[in-house]
Amino acid sequence: MLTLVTGGARSGKSGFAERLVRHEHKAGIYIATAQIYDNEMRERIELHRREREASGFAWRTVEEPHALSALLRRLGAEARLGRGDETGGEASGGGPAVNAAMRPQRVGEAGADARGVDPGDGVETRSERAAEAGADANGADQAGSANEALLAGTASRDEAPGVLVDCLTLWLSNRLLRHEHEPERDRLLDAEIGELVAAAAAFPGRLTIVTNEVGSGIVPEYPLGRLYRDWAGRLNRLMAERAERVFLVTAGIPVELKQLQYRFPHGSSGEGGS
């Protein structure tokens, strides 16, 4: 099952995505796409890592700022082998990629320039997480049948580790900066986005991806910022089309959009969009 979690900066989307994985699994693989480019970012990432470790949940972190689709394909293939899908045998646990992902890894050294990216994207502070915990407690009595229906079948947590990618738009920034001055930039980005969407849609287990909603503010004044905004909107739209669940988190409140989605009558021409 593919789940997309979107929202603005500091909206609580990463905290919600982590809680969702903890609710549905006994362990998780955390795929971080951020690159460290200064001490502040290093400190934010280390704080985020420590908070995951302090949660008591079996998180393991994998850092992959570029080859995200290849990593998802590898984890997916070995998950299938681990449960006997391709061999017809008994489930035997994860393969090398899954086992490696379930071992702690060090934070990588300094990465690329991060122009046009909010350093706080995908990294939430201790105070924000405390506020989210309080919101969980205050809203427990309001969960009701809507959440029960939405999370039907997840009462018994999955033995296989849940996979969480945080975040999609940082991966896009990494790839955009890599191809920025190449004459085939748009073709390369389009191909890489298509490859990533296909890999996510084909993932055999529960995959949760965090992204940023970047197109609701003012128009960026510089060309690279406008290019990033446009590609982020396209990437989010394509991923949402393939996802079974899409959550929009605003002011810490998650809303599942697929349940609210307007569907045109069969045979109508109400398709497309900008």
C-alpha positions in Angstrom: 0.0 0.0 0.0 1.4 3.4 -1.0 0.6 6.3 1.3 1.5 9.9 0.5 1.6 12.5 3.3 1.8 16.1 2.2 1.6 19.5 3.8 3.5 22.8 4.3 6.7 23.4 6.3 6.3 22.7 10.0 2.7 21.4 9.4 3.4 18.2 11.4 3.5 15.9 8.3 6.6 14.1 9.3 5.4 13.4 12.8 2.1 12.1 11.5 3.9 9.8 9.0 6.1 8.4 11.7 3.1 7.7 14.0 1.3 6.1 11.1 4.2 3.7 10.5 4.4 2.9 14.2 0.7 2.2 14.3 0.9 -0.3 11.4 4.3 -2.0 12.0 6.5 -3.4 14.6 9.6 -1.9 13.0 10.4 0.6 10.4 13.0 1.6 7.8 13.5 5.3 7.6 14.8 6.5 4.2 16.3 10.0 4.6 16.8 12.0 1.4 18.3 15.2 3.1 21.9 16.1 2.5 24.0 17.9 5.1 25.3 21.2 3.9 25.9 23.1 7.2 26.2 22.6 10.9 22.6 23.7 11.6 21.3 21.0 9.2 23.6 18.4 10.8 22.2 19.3 14.2 18.6 19.1 13.0 19.1 15.7 11.5 20.9 14.3 14.6 18.1 15.6 16.8 15.6 14.0 14.6 17.5 10.7 14.7 17.8 10.8 18.5 14.1 11.4 18.9 13.3 8.4 16.7 15.6 6.3 18.8 14.0 7.6 22.0 10.5 6.7 20.8 11.1 3.0 21.6 10.2 2.0 18.1 12.7 -0.1 16.1 13.6 2.5 13.5 16.7 2.0 11.3 17.9 4.9 9.1 19.1 4.6 5.5 20.4 7.7 3.8 19.7 7.9 0.1 19.6 11.4 -1.4 19.7 10.3 -5.1 19.2 6.7 -6.0 15.8 6.4 -4.3 14.0 4.4 -7.0 16.8 1.8 -7.1 16.7 1.5 -3.3 12.9 0.9 -3.3 13.1 -1.7 -6.1 15.9 -3.5 -4.2 14.0 -3.5 -0.9 10.8 -4.5 -2.6 12.4 -7.4 -4.5 14.0 -8.8 -1.3 10.8 -8.4 0.6 9.1 -10.6 -2.0 11.8 -13.2 -1.7 11.7 -13.0 2.1 8.0 -14.0 2.1 8.4 -16.6 -0.6 6.4 -14.7 -3.4 9.0 -15.6 -6.1 10.2 -18.9 -4.8 7.1 -20.5 -3.5 8.9 -21.3 -0.3 8.4 -20.3 3.3 9.1 -16.8 4.4 12.7 -16.6 5.5 13.2 -13.0 6.6 14.6 -10.0 4.6 17.4 -10.3 2.1 20.7 -8.4 2.3 19.2 -5.0 1.5 16.5 -5.3 4.1 18.9 -6.6 6.7 21.4 -3.9 5.9 18.6 -1.3 6.2 17.7 -2.6 9.6 21.2 -1.8 10.9 22.0 1.7 12.1 24.0 3.9 9.6 26.0 7.0 10.2 24.8 10.4 9.0 26.5 11.2 5.7 29.0 13.9 5.3 28.4 17.3 3.6 26.2 17.2 0.5 25.2 19.4 -2.3 24.0 23.0 -2.3 20.3 23.2 -1.1 19.1 26.4 -2.8 15.4 26.7 -2.8 14.9 24.2 0.0 13.6 25.0 3.5 16.2 23.4 5.9 13.3 22.5 8.2 11.5 20.4 5.7 11.2 16.9 7.0 12.8 17.8 10.3 10.6 18.7 13.2 11.6 20.1 16.6 11.2 18.6 20.0 8.5 21.2 20.9 6.5 20.3 17.8 6.6 16.6 18.6 5.5 17.3 22.2 2.6 19.3 20.9 1.7 16.5 18.5 1.8 14.0 21.4 -0.6 16.3 23.3 -2.9 16.5 20.3 -2.9 12.7 20.1 -4.1 12.5 23.7 -6.6 15.3 23.4 -8.1 13.9 20.2 -8.2 10.2 21.2 -11.9 10.3 22.0 -12.6 11.9 18.6 -10.9 9.2 16.5 -14.2 7.3 16.1 -15.4 5.2 13.2 -13.7 7.4 10.5 -10.2 6.4 11.5 -11.2 2.8 12.2 -12.5 2.5 8.7 -9.5 4.2 7.2 -7.1 2.0 9.0 -9.1 -1.2 8.7 -7.0 -4.2 8.7 -4.1 -2.6 10.5 -5.2 -3.4 14.1 -2.7 -6.3 14.1 0.7 -4.7 13.3 2.6 -6.0 10.3 5.7 -8.1 11.1 7.5 -6.7 8.0 9.1 -3.4 8.6 7.3 -0.3 7.3 9.2 1.9 4.9 9.1 5.6 5.3 10.6 8.1 2.8 11.2 11.6 4.2 11.0 13.5 1.9 10.1 13.4 -1.7 10.8 17.1 -2.4 14.3 17.0 -1.0 15.0 14.2 -3.3 13.7 16.3 -6.2 15.9 19.2 -5.1 18.9 17.0 -5.1 18.2 15.8 -8.6 17.3 19.2 -9.9 20.6 20.7 -8.7 22.4 17.7 -10.2 20.9 18.4 -13.7 20.4 22.1 -13.4 22.9 23.1 -16.2 22.5 20.1 -18.4 20.8 20.6 -21.8 18.7 17.5 -21.3 17.6 18.6 -17.8 13.9 18.4 -18.3 14.0 15.0 -20.1 16.2 13.6 -17.4 14.0 14.8 -14.6 10.9 13.6 -16.3 12.4 10.1 -16.7 13.7 10.0 -13.1 10.3 11.0 -11.7 8.5 8.4 -13.8 10.9 5.8 -12.6 10.4 6.7 -9.0 6.6 6.8 -9.2 6.6 3.4 -10.9 9.0 2.0 -8.2 6.8 3.4 -5.4 3.6 2.1 -6.9 5.1 -1.4 -7.4 6.4 -1.7 -3.8 5.0 -4.9 -2.3 4.5 -3.7 1.3 3.4 -0.6 3.0 5.3 2.4 1.8 4.8 5.9 3.3 6.2 8.9 1.5 6.4 12.4 2.9 6.4 15.4 0.6 6.0 19.2 0.7 3.1 21.2 -0.7 5.2 24.1 -2.2 2.8 25.6 -4.7 0.4 27.4 -2.4 2.5 30.5 -1.6 3.9 33.4 -3.6 5.5 32.8 -7.0 9.3 32.5 -6.4 11.2 35.5 -7.8 14.1 33.5 -9.3 14.0 31.0 -12.2 15.3 28.0 -10.3 12.7 28.4 -7.6 9.9 28.5 -10.1 11.3 25.5 -11.9 11.5 23.6 -8.5 7.9 24.6 -7.7 6.6 23.4 -11.0 8.4 20.0 -10.9 7.4 19.5 -7.3 3.7 20.0 -8.2 4.0 17.5 -11.0 5.8 14.9 -8.9 3.3 15.2 -6.1 0.4 14.9 -8.5 1.8 11.8 -10.2 2.6 10.1 -6.9 -0.9 11.0 -5.5 -2.5 9.4 -8.5 -0.9 6.1 -7.7 -1.3 6.2 -3.9 -4.1 4.4 -2.1 -4.1 7.0 0.7 -3.2 10.7 0.5 -3.1 12.7 3.7 -2.9 16.5 3.8 -1.6 17.8 7.2 -2.5 21.3 8.1 -1.6 22.8 11.5 -1.0 19.3 12.8 -4.4 17.9 11.6 -4.2 15.1 9.0 -7.1 14.8 6.5 -7.3 11.8 4.1 -8.0 13.3 0.6 -8.9 10.2 -1.4 -12.0 9.7 0.7 -13.1 13.3 -0.1 -12.0 13.2 -3.7 -14.6 14.3 -6.3 -15.1 11.6 -9.0 -16.5 12.5 -12.3 -19.3 10.3 -13.6 -18.2 7.4 -15.8 -17.9 8.4 -19.4 -17.6 12.2 -18.7 -14.8 14.3 -20.1 -13.8 15.8 -16.8 -10.1 14.9 -17.0 -6.8 16.7 -17.1 -5.6 19.7 -15.2 -2.7 22.2 -15.1 
